[in-house]
Amino acid sequence: RSDRYKQLARKAAPWVLGIAAAALLATLGYWGWDYYRRQTMAKASEQYAAAVEAIQAGDSAKAKQLWTEVSKSQASGYKALALMHLGAFEIEQNKVKEAVALWDQAADAAPDPMIGDAARLKSAFALLDTAPYADLEGRLKPMTEEGRPYRVQAREALAFAKLAAGNAAGARGDFQVLSQMLDAGE
């Protein structure tokens, strides 16, 4: 009987050791990935805070440089916010196309709809006076769905786009609906 247990242990030992080694490697791999992710987030956070301090001190060149570095980061939240700030720099120089491209990148990089829709809304506002209605509708219509964070603002921008496109009746109807929404601003 003892020999059978020894023989069974010899057959099972490589499997048990293999499973234990795989579990150890998986645990160490996860720990390493998590450590790398936390370090990336911490670095992006520090750079982002330094950029905010630089812009408050009036050093927009340093802020732009720091936000450019953050925009290349893997920390998606900080990356999206940095791209939004870089878009603001471009819009200040009347470079609408470049600003819209940066805000679109920010929307794609955003980790949640709150940040992503804010970037999408900024790009739609920048294009409101120049883009055709179909373009604006494509950008704004998805944001008007129930549960989206900037639903009211997107509906208002879409109404202004209708007005700019010459659809006064459609815009009037949208504005009337907006005026009766409980979550709409004044």
Disulfide bonds with the S-S distance in Angstrom:
none
